[in-house]
Amino acid sequence: MRVRRFAPVAVAALLTGLVAACGGDGAGSDGKQSVTMWIYPVIPDEASHRGFWDQQVTAFEADHPNIDVKVEIFPWAKREESLTTAIAGGKGPDVVYLIPDQLGKFHNVIEPVDEYLSDDAKADYLDNVRAAVTLDSRMLGAPILTSSNPLMCNARVFAEAGVTAYPKTWADLLALAPTFKAKGFDVTNYYADPNATLNQSFYPLLWQAGGDVFSADGKSVAFDGPEGVKALTFLKQLVDGGYVQKDLITSIPAFEQTNVAKNKVACTWQHVPADVEQFWGKENIKIFPPLAEAKSVGYGTVGSLSILKASKAKEAAGEWVDFVTGPSAATAYDKQGNYFSAKKSAGRLYADDPVRSAMEQTLTSTTVGTLHEKSREVMGVLAPEIQAALIGKKTPEQALADAAKAAEALL
């Protein structure tokens, strides 16, 4: 069994001993190159996840008898801290699964994958997916999956409110809000608690307004520009009008306690079908392109496999990454994990599923924003200022200006 899983409580203790075996010790006494990869539970079922990677390792090693691959499955919890500790100690893995926020943070220790992937493989990626892992014109990871947070609406709520037209723009949403409110429904929901990620809440609106978090050169923030003010003002209109659940502005209650779960929300961009299916019923889930203001764009994550610079087996690691992110292996992984393909050639993975098929059609309308090593820190100073504006302590302009001042100090 080459694939192992470790309980969260064991990770810290194991780093001292286990990671000594991680990190590409080059050629062993038998002349084989050793490649270690750290991965996380993308496929929820533990046995299925272990089985998938065992199968891939067996297939790869059959064609690469001089490479020995070890896949270590770690929990999601504290994964970044564990990786940071291992890298600092010179004992990190050769290959690791990262998302865009992490690519920006760890970019200095990542070996770009461009030279390890064929031109055809690189060209096969969806353009926005490839952009999501690219910094300074170099790919920091080979994407293996992607997702989308488009506009999702509850057909049951629309029927009970007597509304037949679904919103396409901010103006549409605001125009429908009073009608839904009169019938006892919220037109949408918004999580403003600082612990909620802005990737799925405020940033989509910022992008839709034509703005971005950082300037083009990454040396300053840009969210405090007119686009950011417009996005926050739009949110404040929703909050002040009583068109969203008030509790969510200051807390994150159990999902069952939210109006989304209670079938009291018309549309949302902060949840996906897997969150609501048991509450809404699959037949009531309607998927549409992200809302538009200056443009229609939503958030979609990208999971990729990155090679670390400290690896002593980069070529072997590159061959492994090229193999396992290829169309065949990646498609199987995506379907078992209920994600979508990052490849153009994969086509539709869920053509027989109306909801997932509709989600697939929105993949090219997603972004992760600009890769930046301070993405998480900037989010940390911006989120509370957005909340301050929504509860009426500051104007949108002042809140964003204060956040920008704090962010500039970080940069």
C-alpha positions in Angstrom: 0.0 0.0 0.0 1.7 3.1 -1.2 -1.0 5.5 -0.2 -1.4 6.4 3.5 -3.7 8.7 5.4 -3.0 10.4 8.7 -5.4 11.7 11.3 -5.3 15.4 12.0 -4.0 15.0 15.5 -1.0 13.0 14.2 0.2 15.4 11.6 2.3 17.7 13.8 3.9 14.8 15.5 4.6 13.0 12.3 6.3 15.9 10.6 9.5 15.2 12.5 9.8 11.7 11.3 7.5 11.2 8.3 8.6 14.1 6.3 12.1 13.0 6.5 11.0 10.5 3.9 9.3 13.2 1.9 11.1 15.6 -0.4 12.7 13.6 -3.2 15.8 12.0 -1.9 16.9 11.5 -5.5 18.2 8.1 -6.6 18.0 5.4 -4.0 20.4 2.5 -3.5 18.5 0.5 -6.2 19.0 3.4 -8.7 15.3 4.4 -8.6 14.2 8.0 -8.3 11.8 8.6 -5.4 8.9 11.0 -5.7 6.6 11.9 -2.8 3.3 13.7 -3.2 1.1 15.3 -0.6 -2.5 15.3 -1.4 -5.8 16.0 0.5 -9.2 14.4 0.6 -10.6 15.7 -2.7 -12.5 12.4 -3.1 -14.6 12.4 0.1 -14.8 8.6 0.6 -11.4 7.6 2.2 -11.3 4.1 0.7 -12.1 5.4 -2.8 -9.5 8.1 -2.5 -6.8 5.7 -1.4 -7.9 3.3 -4.2 -7.7 6.0 -6.9 -4.1 6.9 -6.0 -3.0 3.3 -5.6 -4.3 2.6 -9.1 -2.5 5.7 -10.6 0.8 4.8 -8.9 0.6 1.2 -10.2 -0.1 2.4 -13.8 2.6 5.0 -13.7 5.3 2.8 -12.3 4.5 0.1 -14.8 5.6 2.6 -17.5 8.3 4.2 -15.3 10.1 1.3 -13.6 12.9 3.6 -12.4 10.6 5.9 -10.5 9.0 5.1 -7.1 6.0 7.2 -6.2 4.6 7.6 -2.7 1.4 9.4 -2.2 0.6 10.7 1.3 -3.0 11.7 2.0 -3.2 14.4 4.7 -6.3 16.1 6.2 -7.5 19.5 5.1 -7.1 20.9 8.6 -3.8 22.8 9.2 -2.5 21.6 5.8 -0.8 25.0 5.2 0.9 25.1 8.5 2.2 21.5 8.1 3.5 22.3 4.6 5.2 25.5 5.8 6.9 23.6 8.7 8.1 20.9 6.4 9.5 23.3 3.8 11.2 25.4 6.4 12.9 22.2 7.7 14.0 21.2 4.2 11.7 18.2 4.4 8.8 19.1 2.1 7.4 16.8 -0.5 8.4 16.8 -4.2 4.8 17.4 -5.3 1.9 19.0 -3.4 -1.7 19.9 -4.1 -2.3 23.6 -3.9 -5.1 26.1 -4.6 -4.4 29.6 -6.1 -4.2 31.5 -2.8 -1.5 29.1 -1.8 0.3 29.3 -5.1 0.8 33.0 -4.5 2.0 32.4 -0.9 4.4 29.7 -1.8 5.5 30.9 -5.2 9.1 31.4 -4.1 9.6 27.7 -3.3 7.7 26.4 -6.3 9.3 25.1 -9.5 7.3 26.2 -12.5 5.8 23.2 -14.3 6.0 24.7 -17.9 9.0 22.7 -18.9 7.6 19.4 -17.6 4.3 19.6 -19.6 4.1 19.3 -23.3 2.8 22.2 -25.4 -0.3 20.2 -26.2 -1.0 19.6 -22.6 -0.6 23.3 -21.7 -2.8 24.4 -24.6 -5.5 21.9 -23.6 -6.2 23.8 -20.4 -9.2 26.2 -20.3 -7.7 29.7 -20.7 -9.0 31.0 -17.4 -7.8 27.8 -15.6 -4.3 28.2 -16.9 -4.4 31.9 -15.9 -5.4 30.9 -12.4 -2.1 29.1 -11.9 0.2 31.5 -13.8 2.4 34.2 -12.2 5.0 36.2 -14.1 4.1 34.1 -17.2 5.1 30.8 -15.5 2.7 28.1 -14.5 3.1 27.3 -10.8 1.0 24.2 -10.9 -0.6 21.7 -13.3 -4.4 22.0 -12.8 -6.2 18.7 -12.1 -9.7 20.1 -11.3 -11.8 23.2 -11.3 -15.2 24.4 -10.0 -17.7 27.2 -10.4 -19.9 29.3 -8.1 -22.4 30.7 -10.6 -25.8 32.2 -9.8 -28.0 29.5 -8.4 -31.7 30.1 -7.9 -34.5 28.2 -6.2 -37.4 27.5 -8.6 -39.7 26.8 -5.7 -39.2 30.2 -4.2 -39.8 31.9 -7.6 -43.0 30.0 -8.1 -44.3 30.8 -4.6 -43.4 34.5 -5.1 -45.1 34.5 -8.6 -41.9 35.6 -10.3 -41.1 34.1 -13.7 -38.0 36.0 -14.8 -34.6 35.1 -13.4 -32.1 37.9 -12.7 -29.1 38.5 -15.0 -27.7 41.7 -13.6 -27.4 43.6 -10.3 -30.2 45.9 -11.5 -32.5 42.8 -12.1 -31.7 41.5 -8.6 -32.5 44.9 -6.9 -35.7 45.2 -9.0 -37.0 41.8 -7.9 -36.0 42.3 -4.2 -39.2 44.1 -3.0 -41.4 41.5 -4.6 -39.7 38.7 -2.9 -39.6 40.6 0.4 -43.4 41.2 0.2 -43.9 37.4 -0.1 -41.6 36.6 2.8 -38.4 35.8 0.9 -34.9 37.2 0.7 -33.7 37.9 -2.8 -30.2 36.6 -2.0 -27.9 36.0 1.0 -24.6 37.5 2.0 -22.1 36.3 4.6 -20.3 39.4 6.0 -18.7 37.7 9.1 -14.9 38.2 8.7 -14.4 34.5 8.9 -16.2 34.0 5.6 -14.0 33.9 2.5 -14.3 37.0 0.3 -13.5 34.7 -2.7 -17.1 33.6 -2.7 -18.8 36.7 -1.4 -17.4 40.2 -2.1 -14.8 39.4 -4.8 -17.2 38.2 -7.4 -19.1 41.5 -7.1 -15.8 43.4 -7.3 -14.9 41.5 -10.5 -18.4 42.0 -11.9 -18.0 45.7 -11.4 -14.8 45.6 -13.5 -12.4 45.8 -10.5 -9.8 43.6 -8.9 -8.2 43.2 -5.5 -4.7 44.2 -6.6 -3.2 46.5 -9.2 -1.8 45.0 -12.4 1.7 45.1 -11.1 0.7 43.7 -7.7 2.4 46.5 -5.8 -0.7 48.0 -4.4 -4.4 47.2 -3.8 -7.1 48.3 -6.2 -10.3 47.3 -4.3 -10.8 50.8 -3.0 -11.4 52.2 -6.5 -14.8 53.2 -8.0 -15.5 49.5 -8.8 -15.0 48.5 -5.2 -17.2 51.3 -4.0 -19.9 50.3 -6.5 -19.8 46.7 -5.3 -20.0 47.6 -1.6 -22.7 50.2 -2.2 -24.8 47.5 -4.0 -24.4 45.2 -1.0 -25.4 47.9 1.3 -28.6 48.5 -0.7 -29.4 44.8 -0.2 -28.8 45.0 3.5 -30.4 48.3 4.2 -33.5 47.3 2.2 -33.9 44.2 4.3 -33.5 42.0 1.3 -30.9 39.6 2.9 -30.9 37.6 6.1 -29.6 40.0 8.8 -28.0 37.4 11.0 -25.4 36.5 8.3 -23.9 40.0 8.4 -22.5 39.4 11.9 -22.3 35.6 12.2 -22.1 32.2 10.4 -24.9 30.1 11.8 -25.3 26.4 11.2 -26.4 26.0 7.6 -29.7 24.4 8.6 -30.6 27.7 10.4 -30.1 29.9 7.3 -32.9 31.1 5.1 -31.1 29.4 2.2 -31.7 26.0 3.8 -35.3 27.0 4.8 -36.2 27.7 1.2 -36.5 31.4 1.9 -33.9 32.7 -0.5 -34.4 33.3 -4.2 -30.8 33.2 -5.6 -27.3 32.9 -4.3 -23.7 32.9 -5.5 -22.3 31.8 -2.2 -23.4 28.2 -2.3 -23.3 25.4 -4.8 -25.8 22.6 -5.6 -24.1 20.1 -3.2 -24.9 22.5 -0.3 -28.6 22.9 -1.0 -29.8 19.7 -2.8 -31.1 18.0 0.3 -33.0 21.2 1.3 -34.3 22.4 -2.1 -34.7 19.2 -4.0 -32.6 18.8 -7.1 -35.6 19.6 -9.4 -35.7 23.2 -7.9 -32.0 24.0 -8.5 -31.6 26.4 -11.4 -28.1 27.4 -12.6 -27.4 30.6 -14.5 -24.3 32.5 -15.5 -22.8 34.8 -12.7 -24.5 38.1 -12.3 -23.3 40.9 -14.4 -22.6 44.6 -13.9 -19.7 45.6 -16.2 -19.3 41.9 -16.9 -20.5 38.4 -15.9 -17.9 36.6 -13.8 -17.9 34.4 -10.7 -15.5 32.5 -8.5 -14.2 29.1 -9.4 -11.3 27.4 -7.6 -8.5 25.5 -9.4 -6.7 22.6 -7.7 -3.3 21.9 -9.1 -0.2 19.8 -8.5 3.0 21.8 -7.9 6.6 20.7 -7.8 8.8 22.2 -5.1 12.2 23.7 -5.9 13.8 21.8 -3.1 13.0 18.4 -4.8 16.0 16.3 -5.7 13.9 14.5 -8.3 12.4 17.2 -10.3 12.4 15.4 -13.6 10.8 12.3 -12.1 8.3 14.5 -10.3 7.5 16.3 -13.6 6.8 13.0 -15.3 4.5 12.0 -12.5 2.6 15.3 -12.6 2.3 15.1 -16.4 0.9 11.6 -16.1 -1.6 12.2 -13.4 -2.9 15.5 -14.7 -3.4 14.0 -18.2 -7.0 13.7 -19.5 -7.6 10.1 -18.5 -6.4 10.2 -14.9 -7.7 13.8 -14.2 -11.2 13.0 -15.6 -11.5 10.0 -13.4 -10.4 12.1 -10.4 -12.8 14.9 -11.2 -15.8 12.6 -11.5 -15.1 10.8 -8.3 -14.6 14.1 -6.5 -17.6 15.7 -8.1 -15.5 18.5 -9.6 -15.1 19.6 -13.2 -12.4 19.1 -15.8 -9.7 21.8 -16.3 -9.2 20.4 -19.8 -10.8 21.6 -23.1 -10.5 18.1 -24.5 -12.5 16.5 -21.7 -15.8 18.0 -22.9 -18.8 17.7 -20.6 -18.3 15.2 -17.8 -21.9 15.4 -16.7 -24.0 15.7 -19.9 -26.7 13.4 -18.4 -27.1 15.6 -15.3 -29.1 18.8 -15.9 -27.6 20.7 -12.9 -24.0 19.7 -13.2 -24.2 20.1 -17.0 -25.4 23.7 -16.5 -22.6 24.3 -14.0 -20.0 23.1 -16.6 -21.3 25.7 -19.0 -20.3 28.4 -16.6 -16.7 27.3 -16.1 -15.3 29.7 -18.6 -16.9 32.6 -16.7 -15.0 32.0 -13.5 -11.8 33.4 -12.1 -9.6 33.2 -9.0 -8.5 36.8 -9.3 -4.8 37.8 -9.2 -2.2 35.5 -7.7 -0.5 37.4 -4.9 1.6 36.2 -1.9 -0.4 38.5 0.4 -3.8 37.5 -0.8 -4.8 35.9 2.6 -3.5 38.8 4.6 -5.2 41.4 2.5 -8.5 39.5 2.8 -8.0 39.6 6.5 -7.9 43.4 6.7 -10.6 43.9 4.1 -13.3 41.6 5.4 -14.0 43.4 8.7 -14.1 46.8 6.9 -16.8 45.4 4.6 -18.7 44.3 7.6 -18.3 47.7 9.2 -19.9 49.3 6.1 -22.8 46.9 6.0 -23.7 47.4 9.7 -23.6 51.2 9.2 -20.4 52.0 11.1 -18.7 53.4 8.0 -19.6 54.5 4.5 -18.5 52.2 1.7 -15.8 54.8 0.7 -14.4 55.1 4.2 -14.4 51.3 4.8 -12.5 50.6 1.6 -10.1 53.4 2.2 -9.3 52.2 5.7 -8.9 48.6 4.4 -6.6 49.9 1.6 -4.4 51.8 4.1 -4.0 48.6 6.2 -3.3 46.5 3.2 -0.7 48.8 1.8 1.2 48.4 5.1 1.2 44.6 4.4 2.5 45.0 0.9 
